[in-house]
């Protein structure tokens, strides 16, 4: 019987171990191979077995795959090859990969219980060692062999990716794995080392896996974020006992020759952004987005700068919808934090204009419109009036808000109202800018809409915050604009009867509206205002007795000076003397 190929050029007839190993391999393959029926006519073809039919047999397939583990361990140590082994294991791993790729209810539990996480990692270890030998030891493998084991690495990485995309327990089964008998690399380091591999599809699959892990929870994200690996594949020699001879002859990889996961991914981005590899850029934008998703965001300024630089560049230049969507959501997550460095990086007139343009021109692209508007809302929520001013000074900003309120999407309307409430909470001059877009008419449309669900309540709640904040500034222009539309007052009373109404909204938004009306409106007018609405909505005031201040209470609480000031403040035709 012919032995396995031996790349050390030793006499095959003397290699009894190789002979036995090859014999075992042939026996395994013979026991697993599906018998093919030979037909007399070429017109009859064997029907391909649907992948779903393999699902009940998954534990049996896993058991058969695991019988190859000692063979692969020997292949790593002895540097021998067998295309028949690679071909058959590849055939089985493709079946597993297709099973775990089911959109609904993939058999992840069975794959994990079947021990395929350890086997998949063993394939990755094998691939890293072989890539190291090809690049740094000038190992010449037949192209067929190279293609086979690279396909194996790709399929194994894909399987691990889909497992990591499952439940928390599935993710843990991947990121906690380590086989110290083979390597001192942990799971995340192993995936990162694949980014040093030459084939782009292997890099891409490793990135996808890392993206799944970073998006799972804060701990998993930080594990990836703070992992160091050798700066090149050459560092693999320090992590695998089978490469110990190289370690003895070469210096150890020092800390200065290691690289952070983020820097490594950043370098991959720099290498592919001009090569048109859009699939890789999509995954990198998703990965960087996940770095900002979980809170708190734990990273140093250098890391923040790398992420924000890439996101800002993609947000300004990318024309790919998927890249833009993930990037914009990533910026949304980042600006939801209170980290000054993140805001400083994104507060740029070019980016703000781009966000506004996204809302105005990207029709029906929800995953671009919505995060763009939300980022603008995050900018305006800052307690720095200069930041809000920078946003509202952009030429088409208020057109962007009007466009959003005309949208048929609930989420766009709600975000636009949120932005307007933030502007209304700014300076009197900023609040007055809302008058220029006829905010009263916009809010009236919200209140008078025939909603019968919680979405309608949510919009009315946001509209109430806009009104409350505008009146809190005590800006004469804003006050006059609102109070002249007394239909709004009627709808405020009706809003108190919404079945979803929360007491917090009554106390923090509705009540301050009426308090500010009482403080700003001339006393005589307020008496008429109170008599009208207390009579018309007496049943509501019984339910919410503190909603409106009675004229008697107002007289007791106000001095003659404050009353006079209030009257002068409101009287737009006779402004206050300077």
PyMOL commands that set and color helices and strands:
alter all, ss='L'
color gray80, all
select helices_A, chain A and resi 12-14+16-32+51-66+69-78+83-100+108-113+116-136+143-164+168-175+187-196+200-214+218-225+233-238+241-249+255-257+261-272+278-293+301-317+321-335+340-346+349-361+366-380+385-392+397-405+410-424+428-433+435-437+439-448+454-472+476-483+486-495+503-520+523-536+538-543+551-557+560-570
alter helices_A, ss='H'
color red, helices_A
select strands_A, chain A and resi 228-230+258-260
alter strands_A, ss='S'
color yellow, strands_A
deselect
rebuild
show_as cartoon
